[in-house]
């Protein structure tokens, strides 16, 4: 676990995170965007828009669950993906 307040992940370092995930769920407001990196092969611009904030760092909160990356907070997304 990394506390984003103490240690940010800059855009240049996001590649290491992306090498360890196959799917990204990103929220903006109540909208949830799903990117399947293996099947859909989204462009770098699509990935950047989904995970990088205006500060140029990885958006928060960011949670990695196995090979899935959750970006932002939308309660329904967390309920669905964290079901036992």
C-alpha positions as MATLAB code, in Angstrom:
seq = 'XXXXXXXXXXXXXXXXXXXXXXXXXXXXXXXXXXXXXXXXXXXXXXXXXXXXXXXXXXXXXXXXXXXXXXXXXXXXXXXXXXXX';
ca = [
       0.000    0.000    0.000;
       1.245    3.457   -0.917;
      -0.183    6.619    0.640;
      -0.704    9.004   -2.274;
      -0.424   12.006    0.044;
       3.148   11.053    0.901;
       4.290    9.411   -2.334;
       2.703   10.273   -5.677;
       3.033    8.119   -8.772;
       3.966   10.371  -11.670;
       2.891    9.680  -15.245;
       6.423    8.567  -16.111;
       6.201    5.824  -13.452;
       2.732    4.563  -14.375;
       4.160    2.121  -16.930;
       5.383   -0.118  -14.123;
       1.856   -0.228  -12.684;
       0.305   -0.969  -16.081;
       2.649   -3.917  -16.661;
       0.986   -5.615  -13.700;
      -2.688   -5.173  -14.717;
      -5.012   -6.497  -17.417;
      -8.091   -4.386  -16.678;
      -8.767   -0.834  -15.561;
     -11.999    0.479  -14.077;
     -11.952    4.272  -13.952;
     -14.633    6.580  -12.595;
     -15.477   10.177  -13.324;
     -18.473   11.199  -11.262;
     -20.949    8.316  -11.529;
     -19.612    7.130  -14.883;
     -17.510    3.966  -14.791;
     -15.236    3.246  -17.753;
     -13.832   -0.266  -18.226;
     -10.657   -0.789  -20.253;
      -9.571   -4.350  -21.043;
      -5.883   -3.958  -21.862;
      -5.523   -7.462  -23.315;
      -8.695   -7.773  -25.383;
      -9.460   -4.195  -26.463;
      -5.899   -2.817  -26.564;
      -6.851    0.825  -25.822;
      -4.577    3.603  -27.046;
      -2.088    5.319  -24.748;
      -4.293    8.434  -24.882;
      -7.345    6.463  -23.684;
      -5.362    4.931  -20.842;
      -3.862    8.286  -19.889;
      -7.308    9.925  -19.809;
      -8.623    7.146  -17.556;
      -5.824    7.090  -14.980;
      -3.872   10.379  -14.970;
      -5.276   13.413  -13.163;
      -4.782   17.110  -13.908;
      -1.681   17.149  -11.694;
       0.040   14.665  -14.012;
      -0.048   11.931  -11.361;
      -2.028    8.733  -10.993;
      -5.571    9.669   -9.961;
      -6.664    8.787   -6.447;
      -7.913    6.662   -4.965;
      -6.162    3.919   -6.907;
      -6.538    0.309   -5.813;
      -4.941   -2.729   -7.403;
      -6.808   -6.005   -6.941;
      -4.767   -8.762   -8.497;
      -4.510   -7.811  -12.165;
      -7.298   -5.185  -11.976;
      -6.750   -1.476  -11.315;
      -9.563    0.644   -9.839;
      -9.212    4.395  -10.287;
     -11.460    6.914   -8.579;
     -14.394    6.169   -6.312;
     -17.900    5.089   -7.214;
     -19.563    2.999   -4.521;
     -21.391    0.693   -6.936;
     -18.142   -0.200   -8.719;
     -16.453   -1.136   -5.457;
     -19.509   -3.127   -4.316;
     -19.565   -5.085   -7.574;
     -15.828   -5.759   -7.791;
     -15.234   -6.457   -4.116;
     -18.066   -8.980   -3.696;
     -16.899  -12.198   -2.030;
];
